[in-house]
Amino acid sequence: DAGEDLEALLADVGVPAPEEEEAVEEQEEEEDLTEGLDVEEHLREAVEGSLRLKRLLSENEDAPNAKKRKVDPVKEQKVKALLTRWGLVNDAVVKHVLDQSLMEEIDLITKSGYCPDKNNMWKSTAEIFNRYVSELRERGMPGGAACDAISAFKHRWKMDLAADKTLRALSHKDL
């Protein structure tokens, strides 16, 4: 309440509030910028808007980009090492596939000694590598043609065949 009283007192005396001062300064800056330009009256607002946008963008250049994706330096190092080993440092698509892979997958690729075929006539190196990564992911999924709920549960909890038989013997109400 004391702050409001002070603002009211300052307003009575004729001193503008800090927010009003900033707004007045911005308007004066825009007027100063447009005064030097010979702009017709009906275009003046458009020019002022463009100048305002330019000023806002130049102010935002100094601020760090908060929406930038966080990068894991260990993963980046492993990706760079793989690309260097394969001689594909400049291949952006292979780098993208590696960037989208999980750390465990990158470790498996590194340990396996895999190298994508760079001389395939029908498919690019990136397509071949993406296929390999997809197959690598599929190996970790439950096998077989059809995967019902019990098979998925058995695979998820790494149960043996005896537990599978026990689960299948239960009625749907007991599951």
C-alpha positions in Angstrom: 0.0 0.0 0.0 2.9 2.4 0.7 4.1 1.8 -2.9 0.7 2.8 -4.3 0.6 5.9 -2.1 4.1 6.9 -3.3 3.0 6.3 -7.0 -0.1 8.4 -6.5 1.9 11.2 -4.8 4.4 11.2 -7.6 1.6 11.2 -10.2 0.1 14.2 -8.5 3.4 16.0 -8.6 3.8 15.2 -12.3 6.6 12.6 -12.2 5.8 9.7 -14.5 6.0 6.1 -13.2 9.0 4.0 -14.3 6.9 1.9 -16.7 5.6 5.1 -18.2 9.1 6.5 -18.5 10.2 3.4 -20.5 7.2 3.6 -22.8 7.8 7.3 -23.4 11.4 6.7 -24.1 10.6 3.9 -26.6 8.1 6.1 -28.4 10.6 9.0 -28.5 13.3 6.6 -29.9 10.8 5.4 -32.6 9.9 8.9 -33.4 13.6 9.8 -33.7 14.2 6.9 -36.0 11.3 7.7 -38.2 11.9 11.5 -38.3 15.0 11.0 -40.5 13.1 8.9 -42.9 10.9 10.5 -45.5 7.9 8.3 -45.1 4.3 9.0 -46.1 1.8 9.2 -43.3 -0.1 6.0 -44.2 3.1 4.0 -44.1 4.5 5.5 -40.9 2.9 2.9 -38.6 4.3 0.0 -40.7 7.8 1.5 -40.6 7.5 2.1 -36.9 6.4 -1.5 -36.4 9.3 -2.8 -38.5 11.8 -0.7 -36.5 10.2 -1.9 -33.2 10.6 -5.5 -34.4 14.2 -4.9 -35.4 15.0 -3.5 -32.0 13.4 -6.4 -30.2 15.3 -8.9 -32.3 18.6 -7.2 -31.7 17.9 -7.2 -28.0 17.2 -10.9 -28.0 20.4 -11.7 -29.8 22.3 -11.0 -26.7 20.2 -13.4 -24.5 21.1 -17.1 -24.6 18.7 -19.4 -26.3 16.8 -21.1 -23.5 15.0 -23.5 -25.9 18.2 -24.9 -27.3 18.4 -28.7 -26.9 20.6 -30.0 -24.1 23.6 -31.9 -25.5 25.3 -34.8 -23.7 29.0 -34.2 -24.2 29.8 -37.9 -23.7 27.3 -38.9 -26.3 28.6 -36.2 -28.7 32.1 -37.5 -28.2 31.1 -41.1 -29.0 29.1 -40.0 -32.1 32.1 -38.0 -33.3 34.4 -41.0 -32.7 32.1 -43.3 -34.7 31.8 -40.9 -37.6 35.5 -40.4 -37.7 36.2 -44.2 -37.6 33.7 -44.7 -40.5 35.0 -41.7 -42.5 31.6 -40.1 -42.4 32.3 -36.9 -40.5 30.5 -34.8 -43.1 27.4 -37.0 -43.5 24.7 -35.1 -41.7 22.0 -37.8 -42.0 24.2 -40.5 -40.4 25.0 -38.0 -37.6 21.3 -37.4 -37.2 20.6 -41.2 -36.9 23.3 -41.4 -34.3 22.0 -38.4 -32.4 18.6 -39.9 -32.2 19.9 -43.2 -31.0 20.1 -44.1 -27.3 23.4 -44.2 -25.5 23.0 -48.0 -25.1 22.6 -48.4 -28.8 25.6 -46.3 -29.5 27.6 -48.5 -27.1 26.4 -51.7 -28.8 27.3 -50.3 -32.2 30.8 -49.3 -31.0 31.4 -52.8 -29.4 30.1 -54.7 -32.4 32.6 -53.1 -34.8 29.8 -52.4 -37.3 30.6 -50.1 -40.3 27.9 -49.1 -42.8 28.4 -49.9 -46.5 29.5 -46.7 -48.2 29.5 -48.2 -51.7 26.0 -49.6 -52.1 24.5 -48.9 -55.4 20.9 -48.9 -54.3 20.8 -47.4 -50.8 22.6 -44.5 -49.2 24.9 -45.0 -46.2 22.4 -43.3 -44.0 19.6 -45.7 -45.1 21.7 -48.7 -44.5 22.8 -47.5 -41.1 19.2 -46.5 -40.1 18.1 -50.0 -41.0 20.8 -51.5 -38.8 19.9 -49.3 -35.8 16.2 -50.3 -36.3 17.1 -53.9 -36.4 19.2 -53.4 -33.3 16.2 -52.0 -31.5 14.0 -54.8 -32.7 16.3 -57.4 -31.2 15.5 -56.1 -27.8 11.7 -56.7 -28.3 9.8 -59.9 -27.7 10.3 -62.3 -30.5 7.8 -64.3 -32.5 5.1 -63.4 -35.0 2.3 -62.6 -32.6 2.9 -60.9 -29.3 0.0 -61.1 -26.9 -0.2 -59.4 -23.5 1.3 -62.4 -21.7 4.3 -62.7 -24.1 5.0 -59.0 -23.6 4.7 -59.3 -19.9 7.0 -62.3 -19.9 9.6 -60.5 -22.0 9.4 -57.3 -19.9 10.0 -59.1 -16.6 12.4 -61.7 -18.1 10.3 -64.7 -17.0 11.1 -68.3 -18.0 8.9 -70.7 -19.8 7.4 -72.2 -16.6 6.1 -68.8 -15.6 4.7 -68.4 -19.1 2.8 -71.7 -18.7 1.5 -70.6 -15.3 0.3 -67.3 -16.6 -1.5 -68.9 -19.5 -3.3 -71.3 -17.2 -4.9 -68.5 -15.3 -8.3 -67.2 -16.3 -8.7 -63.6 -17.5 -10.2 -62.6 -14.2 -7.1 -63.8 -12.3 -4.8 -61.8 -14.5 
